[in-house]
Amino acid sequence: MSFKTLLTTAVAIAIAFSLNAQELLQATNGISTQKTAYITLQDGTTVEGQVKKLKRKKGLIEEVRIKKEDGDKQSIASSDIAFMYLPPSGLDKLANSLDNAFDTQQWGAEDVDHELIKDGYAYFEQAQVYVKKKERTLLMQLLNPHFANKVRVYHDPFARETASVGVGGFTVAGGIDKSYYVQHGEDSAFRLKKKDYKKDQFGEMWKDCAAVAEQYGEDVDWDDLVTHILAYSKCE
């Protein structure tokens, strides 16, 4: 078996493992510099073009440098961005392209372009987030746009991961993140950690939906977080 075939097989296995484990999109690290990015600024202005560089600080995007369709270049501070769709690199697109497993009309975020999401685009939006007990407005990647009608899950750039997946001596995908930022309804997002979920947070998060507590409260598992969110989405 050639290296290319082995790597392709390994990636496919790892992606299947990741999606089956959580059904949250993977955080996007590789951005295509050839495909079009779509950025909407705070004043409603839209900017389209190719991303030439992302400036990050402590894991968060601080600035986007883009070459617009007319050839002009523009640097955009994250604080000036309302939301944006960034085109993924090849492997990130493969990992995050969605099938029709979710009814986005019923469960998806209404303010998201789901056709771009299905094509693997990473969606970022401004969110109110508690960081070390202080509320901040940050540009965060939404990991569940396809079922975010009641609960939004954002990537935690500082999250550790569970065991990674390796095939043929190569590590081809990380494990499940051990923390996320979670926005419950209209509240500000807070950092939800695996170690706290079963012990302290499960009951508090789903206290206004008895069905979740009754069905899953006896055996709380971090890997079932998405299942709990979907069950909560069905609560009247």
trRosetta pair geometry for C-beta under 8 A, 3 or more apart (Angstrom, degrees):
i j d omega theta_ij theta_ji phi_ij phi_ji
1 5 5.1 -121 -174 87 88 124
1 6 5.3 108 128 -62 116 92
1 9 7.9 -32 -177 6 141 143
2 5 4.6 93 57 9 83 102
2 6 6.8 -146 95 -6 43 88
3 6 5.6 -57 -147 38 31 113
3 7 6.1 30 156 -20 67 107
4 7 5.9 -55 -147 36 28 109
4 8 6.3 28 155 -19 63 107
5 8 5.8 -54 -146 37 30 111
5 9 6.3 29 155 -17 64 108
6 9 5.9 -58 -150 39 28 110
6 10 6.1 28 154 -21 64 110
6 167 7.5 -172 175 123 85 108
6 168 5.3 -4 -180 1 124 174
6 170 8.0 116 133 14 109 134
7 10 5.6 -55 -145 37 31 113
7 11 6.3 32 156 -20 65 105
7 170 7.1 -24 -108 75 79 167
7 172 7.4 163 -154 -107 67 125
8 11 5.9 -54 -148 34 28 110
8 12 6.5 29 154 -19 63 106
9 12 5.7 -56 -150 35 31 112
9 13 6.4 29 154 -17 66 106
9 167 7.1 -134 106 140 89 154
10 13 5.8 -56 -149 37 31 110
10 14 6.2 29 155 -18 66 109
10 167 3.6 -167 -122 65 101 133
10 168 6.1 -95 -75 24 131 110
10 170 6.0 46 168 74 169 118
10 172 4.5 164 140 -43 108 160
11 14 5.7 -57 -146 38 30 111
11 15 6.2 30 157 -20 66 107
11 91 6.5 -109 -142 -136 137 101
11 94 6.7 32 151 112 126 145
11 172 5.4 -133 -85 180 56 131
11 173 7.5 116 -135 -44 55 107
12 15 5.9 -55 -146 35 28 110
12 16 6.4 28 155 -18 63 106
13 16 5.8 -57 -151 36 30 110
13 17 6.4 32 152 -21 64 106
13 165 7.1 -164 114 165 93 136
13 167 5.9 100 61 -63 139 147
13 172 7.7 78 67 75 90 143
14 17 5.6 -53 -151 34 32 114
14 18 6.3 30 154 -20 66 106
14 165 4.3 164 -119 89 91 141
14 167 7.1 -121 -48 -10 99 118
14 172 4.4 -149 -33 101 154 107
14 173 3.4 149 173 3 127 129
15 18 5.7 -54 -146 36 32 110
15 19 6.2 23 160 -13 67 108
15 94 6.4 -92 -84 133 154 92
15 95 5.2 -144 -115 -116 106 65
15 173 6.9 175 -62 -74 48 154
16 19 6.2 -58 -142 41 28 104
16 20 6.0 23 161 -14 64 113
17 20 6.1 -64 -146 41 23 106
17 21 6.1 23 158 -24 63 114
17 165 5.3 135 66 -85 156 150
17 173 7.0 157 66 78 114 142
18 21 5.8 -61 -149 33 26 112
18 22 6.8 -41 175 32 61 100
18 26 6.4 1 164 -65 148 115
18 95 6.9 -1 72 -157 150 101
18 165 7.5 -106 -50 -6 88 140
18 173 5.7 -104 -49 163 126 145
18 176 7.7 159 -139 -77 72 72
19 22 7.4 -98 -145 55 21 63
19 23 6.0 56 -170 -89 65 53
20 23 7.8 28 -118 -51 12 79
21 176 5.5 -131 136 -64 131 120
21 223 5.9 -82 -171 -149 80 105
22 176 5.4 139 -49 -120 136 115
22 223 6.8 -109 -81 -154 78 64
22 225 7.1 6 -142 53 92 101
22 226 5.7 132 -175 -21 57 129
23 101 7.4 -123 -133 111 120 143
23 102 7.9 124 -179 -52 125 120
23 144 8.0 58 122 -115 82 96
23 226 4.7 131 60 -177 107 169
24 143 4.4 25 -177 149 102 117
24 144 5.7 -55 -121 -67 81 90
24 153 6.1 -74 -126 101 126 143
24 180 7.8 -102 -153 -94 164 147
24 226 6.3 -150 -44 -76 86 120
25 28 7.9 -17 148 -41 114 90
25 96 4.8 47 -150 -133 101 107
25 122 7.7 165 143 -115 141 73
25 143 4.7 -154 51 -154 84 65
25 144 7.2 -167 5 -68 89 39
25 145 7.6 10 -11 14 136 90
26 92 7.1 -136 88 -142 114 76
26 95 4.9 -29 28 139 137 131
26 96 5.8 -121 39 -70 85 98
26 143 7.9 80 -50 -136 6 105
26 173 7.9 -92 -106 -152 150 105
26 174 8.0 132 -142 50 117 102
27 141 6.0 116 -131 78 77 151
27 143 7.2 -45 -71 -91 66 112
27 155 4.3 102 -97 -131 110 145
27 157 7.7 142 -150 -99 154 61
27 177 7.8 79 -19 -59 117 136
28 31 6.9 80 147 -74 113 76
28 86 6.7 171 107 84 149 116
28 88 5.3 -112 -139 -104 123 102
28 92 5.0 84 -134 -172 83 140
28 96 6.9 -40 -77 -22 100 157
28 122 3.7 -96 11 -74 151 143
28 141 6.6 -173 26 -136 92 152
29 92 6.7 -167 45 -83 63 133
30 88 6.3 66 88 -172 81 74
30 89 3.1 -51 134 15 117 134
30 90 7.7 -43 118 34 142 56
30 91 6.5 63 43 55 150 93
30 92 4.7 -174 57 -18 96 127
31 37 7.9 13 -172 -79 119 126
31 51 5.3 -42 145 84 134 144
31 54 6.2 103 13 -22 151 129
31 86 5.3 -50 -127 165 115 121
31 87 6.7 95 -165 76 72 61
31 88 6.7 -78 -113 -123 43 34
31 89 6.3 3 27 -38 6 85
31 92 7.9 -27 -72 49 37 156
31 122 7.8 -81 -99 26 90 132
32 35 4.4 34 106 22 137 102
32 51 7.6 101 82 46 50 105
32 87 4.2 -54 48 112 116 108
32 88 6.2 50 -17 98 97 22
32 89 5.4 156 -64 -88 69 47
32 90 7.8 98 -83 -39 105 56
32 93 7.8 22 -38 -43 123 122
33 50 5.8 64 179 172 56 108
33 51 6.1 -103 -111 80 61 69
33 52 6.2 70 -142 -109 110 43
34 50 6.5 -9 -126 -132 12 126
34 87 7.9 -95 68 100 61 145
35 50 7.2 132 69 -114 24 85
35 87 3.7 -140 87 163 122 173
36 48 5.6 4 -169 -176 112 99
36 49 6.8 -52 -138 -115 73 2
36 50 6.8 -69 -100 -73 42 62
36 69 7.9 9 -117 -73 112 104
36 87 6.6 99 64 -35 38 133
37 48 7.0 175 81 -148 51 52
37 49 6.4 -23 50 72 88 50
37 50 6.8 116 6 -124 96 21
37 51 4.9 66 -24 -39 148 99
37 64 7.7 -143 129 -177 157 137
37 66 6.4 -115 62 -120 127 124
37 84 6.6 17 171 178 102 110
37 85 6.6 -178 -159 91 62 62
37 86 5.1 -1 -125 -117 112 57
37 87 5.9 -116 -76 -1 70 87
38 46 7.0 -21 -167 -165 82 105
38 47 8.0 150 -159 81 37 52
38 48 5.7 -7 -105 -104 63 86
38 84 6.4 172 93 -155 55 65
38 85 4.5 15 53 48 100 104
38 113 7.9 4 81 29 154 152
38 116 7.2 -86 28 -115 136 158
39 46 6.9 146 82 -160 53 55
39 47 4.4 -19 68 63 107 96
39 48 7.3 -176 25 -76 75 40
39 64 6.8 -179 -94 90 148 155
39 66 7.0 -132 -1 -40 142 164
39 76 6.5 117 161 73 158 171
39 81 6.0 -71 -164 -127 104 107
39 84 4.2 -5 -110 -112 70 113
39 85 7.9 -142 -67 33 46 57
40 44 7.0 -24 -173 -147 98 31
40 45 7.4 158 -156 83 54 41
40 46 5.3 -26 -100 -101 71 74
40 47 7.8 -178 -80 21 25 71
40 81 7.4 95 76 -161 50 69
40 82 4.9 -52 107 58 94 110
40 83 5.4 10 52 58 108 75
40 84 6.7 -168 23 -78 64 62
41 44 6.9 -31 73 39 77 20
41 45 4.4 1 39 60 121 90
41 46 7.5 -150 7 -77 80 25
41 47 6.8 65 -35 -10 103 108
41 76 7.3 -121 -95 -149 103 128
41 80 5.5 -23 -146 154 99 88
41 81 6.2 -71 -113 -107 52 42
41 82 6.2 79 145 -4 16 93
42 79 7.9 -16 -38 144 138 58
42 80 5.7 -110 1 -164 108 47
42 81 7.1 38 -39 61 79 3
42 82 5.1 143 -90 -58 46 91
42 126 8.0 43 -93 -26 95 151
44 82 7.8 30 -77 -10 38 151
47 66 6.4 111 143 85 122 154
47 68 6.5 -85 -166 -101 89 108
47 74 6.6 -104 -153 74 144 148
47 76 6.9 -178 51 -61 162 149
48 68 6.8 85 79 -143 53 76
48 69 5.9 12 97 -26 97 113
49 66 4.5 114 81 163 118 105
49 67 5.1 -158 169 89 124 44
49 68 3.9 -96 -69 -106 140 35
49 69 5.6 -135 -92 -35 80 60
49 74 7.7 118 38 33 154 104
50 66 6.6 154 76 -158 36 73
50 67 4.9 -13 59 57 92 97
51 54 6.5 11 177 -52 127 89
51 64 6.2 -68 -127 -165 102 99
51 65 7.2 96 -163 75 63 56
51 66 5.5 -42 -100 -101 50 80
51 86 6.3 20 -33 -141 152 101
51 87 7.5 -171 13 40 114 87
52 65 4.9 -66 66 109 96 99
52 66 6.5 165 7 -109 86 22
52 67 5.5 79 -41 -21 119 98
52 73 7.2 -23 12 -135 148 111
53 64 7.9 162 87 -158 55 39
53 65 4.2 14 53 46 91 123
54 61 5.6 -64 -169 -126 109 101
54 63 7.5 159 -161 84 44 55
54 64 6.0 -13 -110 -108 71 66
54 65 7.6 -144 -70 23 29 78
55 61 7.3 93 73 -162 52 61
55 62 4.9 -67 108 67 94 98
55 63 3.9 13 45 52 121 98
55 64 7.7 -133 23 -62 79 27
55 65 7.2 75 -20 -19 98 101
56 59 6.4 -15 175 -146 121 9
56 60 6.3 155 -155 76 81 31
56 61 5.7 -50 -99 -97 77 42
56 62 6.1 143 -128 2 20 92
57 60 6.1 -29 68 62 67 84
57 62 4.5 54 3 -49 106 135
58 157 6.8 109 135 103 66 137
58 158 7.6 -17 171 -66 89 105
59 157 2.6 145 139 160 134 133
59 158 6.1 -158 12 -55 160 64
60 78 7.3 47 149 -124 99 177
60 138 6.2 -73 -142 -167 145 117
60 139 6.8 125 -176 63 102 83
60 140 7.9 -47 -127 -90 103 60
60 157 5.7 -129 -56 -12 65 158
61 64 6.6 20 176 -59 124 88
61 78 5.3 142 108 -91 84 127
61 124 6.9 -15 31 -141 142 164
61 139 5.6 -66 66 93 103 128
62 77 7.3 -39 162 -149 62 69
62 78 5.5 -96 -148 -8 23 122
63 75 5.8 2 180 -176 119 97
63 76 6.7 155 -159 77 67 44
63 77 5.6 -36 -102 -107 83 47
63 78 6.5 -97 -68 -28 36 80
64 75 7.4 162 84 -155 44 50
64 76 4.8 -15 61 60 93 99
64 78 7.3 105 -15 -78 90 67
64 81 7.1 67 11 -62 129 143
64 84 7.3 -144 -44 -179 168 177
65 73 6.9 7 -178 -177 89 103
65 74 7.5 177 -150 91 51 41
65 75 5.0 -18 -101 -103 79 77
65 76 7.7 177 -82 19 32 69
66 73 7.1 168 88 -152 42 60
66 74 5.5 -17 63 63 89 86
66 75 7.9 158 19 -91 68 31
66 76 6.7 5 9 2 114 113
67 71 7.0 -21 -178 -151 96 31
67 72 7.5 167 -156 89 57 33
67 73 5.2 -30 -102 -98 67 78
68 71 7.0 -31 76 37 75 20
68 72 4.9 -2 43 64 117 82
68 73 7.2 -165 6 -88 81 24
68 74 6.2 45 -34 2 111 113
76 80 5.6 -122 -172 75 85 122
76 81 6.1 86 144 -60 121 101
77 80 4.8 90 65 1 83 104
77 81 7.6 -153 98 -12 48 88
78 81 5.6 -57 -155 26 42 115
78 138 7.8 1 140 -161 132 56
78 139 4.3 -120 -173 1 111 141
79 137 7.7 84 -127 101 82 109
79 139 7.8 -120 -69 -34 35 110
81 84 5.5 -37 -169 -28 129 117
81 124 7.3 22 129 106 135 115
81 126 7.1 164 98 -50 70 98
81 139 5.8 40 76 -106 118 135
82 125 7.2 -12 148 -144 56 75
82 126 6.1 -70 -150 2 41 116
83 111 7.9 154 -21 139 170 110
83 123 7.0 0 -177 -174 107 86
83 124 6.4 173 -153 92 60 56
83 125 4.1 -8 -106 -103 100 81
83 126 7.0 -103 -66 3 68 74
84 123 7.6 172 88 -148 42 48
84 124 5.2 -4 56 57 85 101
84 125 8.0 177 19 -75 55 50
85 113 6.7 -46 -63 53 149 122
85 116 4.9 -15 -156 154 153 150
85 121 4.4 14 -175 165 103 137
85 122 7.0 150 -156 73 52 45
85 123 5.6 -18 -100 -97 74 69
85 124 7.9 -175 -78 21 29 73
86 121 6.5 148 66 -164 36 80
86 122 4.7 -20 59 60 95 101
86 124 7.0 33 -7 -4 109 113
87 93 7.7 -5 179 -79 72 116
87 120 7.7 54 -155 97 59 97
87 121 6.0 -46 -96 -109 47 83
88 92 3.6 -133 -173 99 122 110
88 93 4.2 168 81 -60 116 72
88 96 6.4 138 -38 42 164 127
88 120 4.9 -94 30 145 127 108
88 121 6.8 -162 -15 -109 89 30
88 122 6.0 107 -67 -24 95 98
89 92 5.0 80 52 19 76 107
89 93 6.8 -142 89 -12 31 92
90 93 5.9 -62 -151 33 23 109
90 94 6.5 21 156 -18 63 106
91 94 5.5 -51 -148 34 35 113
91 95 6.3 35 154 -20 66 106
92 95 5.6 -55 -147 36 33 113
92 96 6.2 -1 164 5 67 116
92 120 6.9 123 119 177 72 114
92 122 7.5 -28 155 -48 130 115
93 96 6.4 -78 -141 51 25 89
93 97 5.9 40 165 -45 69 102
93 119 7.5 -31 -151 153 107 60
93 120 3.5 55 -143 163 72 164
94 97 6.4 -36 -135 8 23 112
94 120 7.5 18 -25 -111 22 140
95 120 7.9 97 59 -137 58 106
95 173 7.5 153 -115 -115 127 120
96 120 4.8 110 83 -140 94 70
96 122 7.3 29 118 -76 172 74
97 118 6.6 42 -160 171 68 50
97 119 6.6 -19 -118 -159 92 19
97 120 4.5 -34 -71 -65 76 95
98 101 7.0 -109 -174 29 91 96
98 102 7.2 -41 -179 29 133 105
98 117 6.5 4 14 131 130 89
98 118 4.9 -89 58 -119 93 63
98 146 6.1 167 -141 -67 166 153
102 107 5.8 -91 -177 63 107 129
102 108 6.9 115 130 -60 119 94
102 146 4.4 105 76 154 150 115
102 147 5.5 -111 -151 -54 142 101
103 106 4.2 26 110 25 116 112
103 107 5.9 98 75 9 74 96
103 108 7.7 -131 116 -14 45 95
104 107 6.5 -76 -120 63 30 74
104 108 3.2 21 -162 -24 76 143
104 114 4.6 107 150 -126 164 157
104 145 8.0 13 -134 128 116 78
104 146 5.2 -76 -95 -144 98 72
104 147 7.8 -106 -108 -64 60 55
105 108 6.8 15 -38 31 17 108
106 149 7.6 -72 140 -36 46 152
107 146 6.8 35 97 145 104 58
107 147 4.0 -15 146 -124 122 75
107 148 7.7 94 150 16 74 35
107 149 5.4 -122 -162 -6 41 118
107 230 7.1 -10 -134 -126 146 81
107 233 5.5 37 -128 168 97 157
108 112 6.6 -112 166 59 105 117
108 114 5.7 9 180 -85 163 132
108 145 6.3 27 -154 146 93 65
108 146 5.1 -44 -99 -148 99 36
108 147 6.4 -47 -82 -72 50 32
108 148 6.6 20 -160 33 42 76
108 149 6.7 58 70 -52 16 91
109 112 4.3 67 83 -2 108 117
109 142 7.2 -22 -10 166 157 156
109 145 5.1 -75 23 -154 117 68
109 148 4.0 -9 -54 74 101 113
109 149 6.6 -165 -84 -74 44 48
109 152 7.2 51 -83 -98 128 104
110 149 7.5 68 -27 -112 86 83
112 117 6.3 37 153 -39 119 134
112 123 5.9 14 -139 -145 114 165
112 142 7.4 -116 -94 83 139 151
112 145 4.5 -161 171 -165 172 120
112 148 7.5 72 -8 49 141 129
113 116 4.4 47 105 14 111 113
113 117 6.8 160 96 -15 60 87
113 121 8.0 2 85 66 106 145
113 123 8.0 173 46 -98 78 125
114 117 5.0 -50 -144 38 45 117
114 118 6.1 51 155 -24 71 100
114 145 7.0 -176 -101 130 76 113
114 146 6.9 98 -133 -101 109 76
115 118 5.8 -49 -148 34 31 112
115 119 6.6 25 151 -15 61 108
116 119 5.6 -61 -151 40 34 109
116 121 4.1 -26 161 28 93 146
116 123 7.5 111 103 -72 115 102
117 120 7.9 119 179 -12 31 9
117 121 6.0 -81 -86 58 34 89
117 123 6.2 -27 -89 -29 98 125
117 145 5.2 -132 -111 82 152 138
117 146 6.5 -180 135 -59 144 92
122 141 5.8 -36 -179 -137 107 118
123 141 6.9 118 78 -152 49 66
123 142 5.1 -33 93 47 104 105
123 145 5.4 57 44 -60 149 146
124 139 5.3 36 164 171 119 93
124 140 6.5 170 -151 84 77 26
124 141 5.2 -45 -93 -89 80 60
124 142 7.2 173 -106 0 26 78
125 139 7.2 -167 103 -146 13 62
125 140 6.7 -31 64 60 61 74
125 142 6.1 21 18 -32 108 117
126 137 5.7 10 -173 179 105 100
126 138 7.2 160 -145 83 60 24
126 139 5.9 -38 -87 -91 60 61
126 140 7.7 93 -138 15 17 80
127 137 7.2 168 79 -149 30 58
127 138 6.2 -30 61 65 79 73
127 139 7.9 118 15 -120 79 17
127 140 4.6 -37 24 25 127 127
127 152 7.4 -152 -119 112 135 141
127 154 6.1 -133 39 -67 168 153
127 181 7.4 129 112 123 145 134
127 183 6.4 -119 -160 -56 122 140
127 188 7.9 124 160 -153 81 67
127 189 5.4 22 154 -2 125 132
128 135 6.0 -2 -175 -171 95 106
128 136 7.6 160 -153 82 51 32
128 137 5.9 -31 -95 -95 59 71
128 183 7.8 101 63 -112 78 121
128 188 4.0 -86 120 -119 105 95
128 189 6.6 149 88 13 57 79
129 135 7.2 150 78 -152 34 57
129 136 5.6 -31 68 67 85 80
129 137 7.5 132 19 -109 82 21
129 138 5.1 -35 25 26 133 115
129 140 6.7 121 -55 -51 139 140
129 154 7.4 -82 -95 64 125 156
129 181 5.6 -15 -132 -162 116 146
129 188 6.3 -177 -88 175 16 97
129 189 4.6 -25 -107 67 74 104
129 190 7.7 159 -158 -80 62 29
130 133 6.5 4 -175 -112 105 19
130 134 7.0 143 -153 68 62 29
130 135 5.6 -36 -93 -92 65 63
130 136 7.8 129 -111 18 18 74
130 188 5.6 104 -35 118 88 122
130 189 6.9 -154 16 90 74 52
130 190 4.9 0 45 -106 122 74
130 191 7.1 -114 85 -6 89 81
131 134 5.8 -34 70 65 72 83
131 135 8.0 124 21 -114 70 17
131 136 5.3 -16 19 16 117 124
131 138 7.7 76 -34 -29 132 141
131 191 7.6 81 -107 -35 54 119
135 188 5.7 -64 -129 -145 110 169
140 154 4.0 -1 158 -157 132 137
140 155 6.7 178 -174 46 84 74
140 181 6.5 -83 -147 66 150 140
140 189 7.4 -43 12 43 174 165
141 154 6.4 128 71 -157 49 75
141 155 4.4 11 66 13 106 122
142 145 5.1 86 116 -62 122 88
142 148 6.5 -12 -176 -79 124 162
142 152 6.0 -58 -132 -166 105 105
142 153 7.3 100 -161 72 61 53
142 154 6.0 -48 -98 -98 47 72
143 153 4.8 -62 60 103 104 98
143 154 6.5 149 -1 -125 94 18
143 155 5.6 120 -52 -55 115 76
143 180 7.0 -95 32 -137 144 128
144 147 5.3 -57 173 60 105 77
144 148 5.0 138 104 -66 88 93
144 151 7.6 6 82 101 146 81
144 152 6.8 -174 62 -144 100 45
144 153 4.6 62 2 36 118 106
144 226 7.4 178 -108 -119 131 95
144 229 7.1 -27 -173 131 168 161
145 148 5.5 -42 -125 1 29 130
147 226 7.7 85 70 -161 144 92
147 229 6.6 112 121 121 118 115
147 230 6.0 -29 179 -92 150 84
147 233 6.4 -87 -179 -57 98 161
148 151 6.7 -108 -141 83 57 44
148 152 4.7 48 -156 -98 115 73
148 153 7.4 -131 -103 15 100 71
149 233 5.7 89 59 -141 109 110
150 184 7.8 3 150 -156 79 56
150 185 6.6 -17 -170 -78 73 61
150 229 7.7 176 73 -170 99 80
150 232 6.1 -140 93 122 142 100
150 233 5.2 -175 17 -105 122 68
151 182 6.5 -11 -174 -169 102 98
151 183 6.9 160 -160 81 52 58
151 184 5.8 -9 -114 -109 88 58
151 185 7.7 -17 -84 -33 60 47
151 229 4.9 -120 65 -141 138 104
151 232 6.4 50 -19 89 130 137
151 233 7.4 -105 15 -67 96 88
152 182 7.2 155 83 -157 53 48
152 183 4.2 1 56 52 101 110
152 189 7.0 -74 86 -89 102 115
153 180 5.0 -6 -166 163 95 146
153 181 7.5 139 -163 77 47 52
153 182 5.6 -13 -107 -105 68 76
153 183 7.9 -145 -66 24 29 73
153 225 8.0 103 -103 138 147 125
153 229 7.3 -62 -39 -92 122 160
154 180 6.4 143 66 179 48 87
154 181 4.1 -25 65 69 107 103
154 182 7.4 -159 22 -71 77 30
154 183 7.2 58 -14 -14 108 100
154 189 5.9 13 17 -157 128 161
155 159 7.4 -114 -176 5 66 130
155 177 7.6 180 -142 -64 68 168
155 180 7.0 -62 -115 -133 22 81
155 181 7.5 -1 71 24 23 96
156 159 3.9 98 84 -46 108 105
156 177 6.3 147 46 174 102 139
156 179 4.7 -40 48 106 167 92
156 180 5.3 -147 -19 -118 107 28
156 181 5.5 138 -77 -24 85 81
156 191 6.4 85 -111 -132 131 95
158 179 7.6 -20 87 73 78 131
159 177 4.0 20 143 -161 148 109
159 178 5.8 168 -172 50 91 65
159 179 4.5 -158 -114 56 96 83
159 180 7.0 13 -84 -70 144 47
160 177 7.5 127 79 -154 33 60
160 178 4.7 -8 74 29 82 127
160 179 7.3 60 32 8 68 99
161 164 6.6 55 117 -68 133 82
161 174 4.6 -67 -152 172 170 112
161 175 4.2 139 160 58 100 87
161 176 6.6 148 -155 70 77 27
161 177 5.8 -51 -99 -97 72 43
161 178 6.5 -161 -99 -16 17 89
162 175 3.5 -125 77 144 69 141
162 176 4.8 14 22 47 119 80
162 177 8.0 -64 -1 -8 80 5
162 178 6.4 129 -46 -66 73 91
162 194 7.9 118 -60 -83 103 168
163 175 4.8 109 67 -76 33 140
164 171 5.2 24 128 -153 140 111
164 173 6.4 176 -164 96 86 48
164 174 4.9 -58 -108 -130 98 40
164 175 5.1 -104 -74 -33 43 82
165 171 7.3 122 79 -154 45 63
165 172 6.0 -52 97 61 95 84
165 173 4.6 9 45 61 112 94
165 174 7.8 -5 15 51 78 3
165 175 7.3 136 -26 -79 74 64
166 169 7.0 -33 171 -174 113 6
166 170 6.2 174 -155 85 80 36
166 171 4.8 -44 -94 -92 94 57
166 172 6.8 135 -118 7 39 78
167 170 6.2 -22 67 59 62 86
167 172 5.9 -16 25 2 99 131
171 174 7.9 43 167 -77 111 53
176 222 7.4 150 115 126 138 109
176 223 6.6 172 -2 -105 174 76
177 180 6.1 100 101 -62 131 82
178 193 6.5 17 143 -158 83 73
178 194 4.3 -75 -160 0 76 126
178 195 7.5 29 176 -20 112 83
178 222 7.7 -5 -134 -180 60 156
179 191 5.8 11 178 -177 121 93
179 192 6.3 168 -153 85 69 49
179 193 4.5 -21 -98 -103 105 64
179 194 6.5 -101 -63 -12 61 76
180 191 7.6 172 91 -148 30 54
180 192 5.5 -11 62 57 76 99
180 225 7.9 139 19 153 138 161
181 189 4.3 56 161 153 102 126
181 190 6.8 177 -151 86 71 17
181 191 5.6 -39 -96 -91 71 57
181 192 7.3 143 -118 11 19 81
182 189 5.9 162 76 -150 23 84
182 190 6.3 -30 59 59 78 68
182 191 8.0 114 14 -129 78 12
182 192 4.6 21 1 -12 125 130
182 205 7.6 -10 123 -126 148 129
183 187 6.5 -180 -161 79 67 70
183 188 7.0 -80 -119 172 91 21
183 189 4.0 -55 -67 -80 83 85
184 187 5.1 4 67 44 80 121
184 205 6.3 -150 -93 -147 143 80
187 190 7.8 -24 131 -17 116 102
192 196 7.1 -136 -162 74 56 111
192 197 6.3 60 174 -84 100 96
192 201 6.1 149 -138 167 96 167
192 205 7.9 37 -113 -79 134 140
193 196 4.6 73 66 15 94 105
193 197 6.9 -145 91 -32 45 82
194 197 5.8 -43 -147 4 31 118
194 222 4.5 12 -137 -113 94 153
195 199 7.3 -6 153 10 58 125
196 199 5.9 -83 -150 54 39 103
196 200 5.0 -41 -173 44 85 111
196 201 5.2 67 129 -16 93 116
197 200 7.8 -67 -103 54 5 66
197 201 5.0 -58 -123 59 42 115
197 202 5.7 71 166 -55 68 86
197 220 6.7 -162 127 154 92 124
197 222 5.6 120 53 -96 150 84
197 225 7.2 -71 -148 -89 154 107
198 202 6.0 21 -120 -23 31 129
198 220 4.1 161 -119 94 84 123
198 221 7.6 31 -81 -79 117 23
198 222 7.2 -77 -37 -51 100 80
200 203 7.9 -93 171 37 29 95
200 204 7.0 -2 151 -1 68 125
201 204 5.6 -72 -150 47 43 109
201 205 5.5 40 161 -27 82 111
202 205 6.2 -62 -149 33 22 108
202 206 6.6 -25 172 20 60 111
202 213 7.9 128 143 -108 95 76
202 216 7.9 -129 -169 113 126 103
202 217 6.8 149 135 -120 127 72
202 220 4.8 -76 -82 -124 162 148
202 228 7.7 -101 -141 -138 90 159
203 206 6.9 -85 -143 54 22 81
203 207 6.0 53 161 -75 64 91
203 213 6.5 59 -121 -115 70 116
203 217 7.1 62 -86 -129 83 114
204 207 5.9 -22 -144 -28 25 118
205 228 7.9 59 104 144 129 132
206 209 5.1 -68 -172 55 83 99
206 212 4.0 -94 -177 90 143 140
206 213 5.7 173 108 -52 113 82
206 228 6.5 -97 -66 -179 143 110
206 232 5.8 -117 -119 -90 99 118
207 213 7.3 52 -107 -54 40 135
208 235 7.5 128 116 139 78 154
209 212 4.7 53 104 5 110 110
209 213 7.2 150 94 -8 64 87
209 231 7.4 145 139 125 139 87
209 232 5.1 167 31 -126 168 74
209 235 3.9 -91 -122 -82 116 159
210 213 5.8 -64 -153 44 41 109
210 214 5.8 36 155 -20 76 112
211 214 5.9 -58 -141 40 27 109
211 215 6.0 13 166 -10 65 115
211 231 6.3 -147 114 169 106 107
211 234 7.5 -71 87 87 152 104
211 235 6.2 -172 34 -91 119 96
212 215 6.3 -66 -142 43 23 100
212 216 5.9 -35 -179 33 63 112
212 217 7.5 95 127 -48 62 90
212 228 5.7 76 -155 -154 119 81
212 231 4.9 136 -96 109 87 122
212 232 5.4 7 -62 -72 142 80
212 235 7.3 -55 -24 -53 103 128
213 216 7.3 -81 -123 57 14 73
213 217 4.3 29 -171 -51 59 132
214 217 6.5 7 -64 12 12 116
215 231 6.6 -140 62 -153 141 155
216 219 7.1 -91 -167 64 56 66
216 220 6.5 82 148 -97 90 64
216 224 6.6 -165 -149 127 133 142
216 227 7.2 151 -94 111 147 112
216 228 5.8 -126 77 -94 166 95
216 231 7.1 165 -13 34 130 164
217 220 6.7 -4 -144 -58 34 98
220 224 7.6 -141 -162 59 47 120
221 224 4.5 77 73 4 95 108
222 225 6.1 -5 -174 -38 49 106
224 227 4.3 -45 -171 38 83 123
224 228 6.0 88 129 -26 86 94
225 228 5.7 -57 -153 35 33 112
225 229 6.5 33 151 -20 67 104
226 229 5.5 -52 -148 34 36 112
226 230 6.3 33 155 -17 67 104
227 230 5.9 -55 -147 38 30 109
227 231 6.3 30 154 -19 64 107
228 231 5.7 -53 -146 36 31 111
228 232 6.3 33 153 -20 64 107
229 232 5.6 -56 -150 37 30 113
229 233 6.5 39 149 -29 64 102
230 233 5.4 -46 -151 25 35 118
230 234 7.1 33 152 -19 61 101
231 234 6.0 -57 -161 30 36 111
231 235 7.5 51 142 -37 62 92
232 235 5.6 -34 -162 2 45 118
